[in-house]
Amino acid sequence: MAETRSPEEIYGGLRSMALSVRPEPLGAEVGPDEPYVAVMEFTVGEYYATVVAVIDGSASLYFSNGGGNIGGGQHEGIRRAAREMIAESALAMEELHSVRQFPLPGPDMVTFYVVTPDGIYSAVDEEERLGHGQSPLSALFFAGHKVISEYRLLSKKGNG
């Protein structure tokens, strides 16, 4: 009998995969401290939402209660938004610190993870500060929301 995984287990697996991907399979040549994956996580009610942008132009959005979108790189708007989020993550590196644990955010908080060949870097800030442009990480926050917006546009077109 096939084992059925819960939405939380699937979410945890996708999240783990995003934080552990290496640049070589992506065909990315990056310097030791250059981002190739950027992750933004926040709460939606009692669940978590994760936005992942990858240097190859793919981007994913998934939820701890199930559902989401994976890939999206075949759509120009998503590709552009993913690359913008990677670019903003590079500009935000001085605000991030090296981490070895990857907790989910608390209520009203946003956690960013940036994956480089040298390791994973992170920062946490209040969603309200980020959304009002009051944080050095606000541009990265807006870039993450651009990925979400591109998926919404795609969904409205019936292509998602």
N, C-alpha and C positions, 0 to 999 in steps of 0.2 A: 504494500500500500504506500502510495506517495505521501511524503511528509508535507503538510500544509504550513506555510510560514505566516505569521501574523503580520498585519501592516507595519507594526513597530519593528519587527525583525527585518522586514524588507527595507524599511527606511534606514535602520541601523547599518545594514549591509551596503546600501547605496552611499550613505554618508562616509562609511569607512573606506569604500573604494575611491571616492573623490579625494580623500585626504592622503591616500597611499599611492596614487598613480605616479608613475615615473615619466619624465619627459621623452625618453627614447621612443616608446611606442607611438607617441603623438607626432613624431617626426620633428620635434622642436629642439632647436639648438639654442640653449639659454646659458647665460653665465651663472656662476655659483649662487649669486644672490638675486637672480631675476625670477619673478613670479611666472608660473605657467598654469596655475590653478588658483582661482579666487573663490572663496565661499562666504556667503552672508547668511546668517541664521537669526530667526526671530520667532516670537510666539504669535500664534493666531488662536485666541481663546486658550484652551487647555492643550493645544497641539503645537508642534513645531513646523516651521517652513524653512527649507534650505534652498538657496539659489547657488548654483555652481556654474562658473564660467571657466572655460578652458582655452588655452592659447591657440588651439586649432580652429576656434570659432564655434565650437559646440557649447551648449549651455543647457542646464537642466534645472527644473524646479520640482521639488517633491515635498510631500507632507507626511508627518509621522502617523497620521490616521489613515493613510492610504492615498493613492493617486498622485498625479503630477505629470510632468513631461520630461522626457529624456532625449538628449541629442540636439535636435533643432538646427544644427549647423547647415542644413540644406536650404534654409530660409535666410535671405540676405539681412533682414532686420535683426534676427536673432544673432547671426554671425557678427554683425557690426556691434550689437550691444555687448556680446561676450568679449570681444576684443577691447571695447571701451572699459569694461570692468577690469580686465587684466591690466590695461594701461593705468587706470586709476589706482589699482593695488600697488603697482610699481612706485607711483608717486607717494603712496602712503607708508612705505616701508619704514621710515624713521619713526612712525607712530606705533609700530608693532614690536612685539617682543617674542623671542623664541619660546616655543612651548613643546611639551611632550605629552600633555593630556589635553583632551578636547571636549570640555563640558559644553552642554547645551545652554543657551541663554536663559536668564531669569525673566520674569514678567517685565514687559516694557523696556527690555534691553535688547541690543543687537550685538551679536558676536561675529567677528570677521576672522577667517583663517586664510592665510596666503601660503601656498606651497611653492618652495624653491628647491633647487638641487641641494642646497645646504641645510634645509630643514623647513619646518612649519612655523609660521609667525602668526601672532594673534593680537587682537585688541577688542575691547568691549566698551560700548558707550550706550547712553540712554537714547531710545528711539526718538523721543521728543527733541532732544538736542540735535541729533543727526538731521531730522526732518526739517528743522528750522535753520539749518545751515550754521549752527553754533559749534560744530565740532570740526577738528582737522580731518575727520573721516567722513564728513558729509558728502563730498564728491564721490567717494566709493559707495556710500549708501545710495545715492541717487543713481549711480551706474548699475547697482544691483536691481533697483526698482525698474530701470529701463529694460532689463532682461525680462522681468515679470510683465511689463507693459507689452513687449513684443510678443510674448506668448498669448496674452489676452487678445491682441489684435489678430493674431493668427487664428485663434479659437473663434473669434467673431466672423472671420472669413470662411469658417468651416473647413480649414486646412489643418487643424490641430489634432 
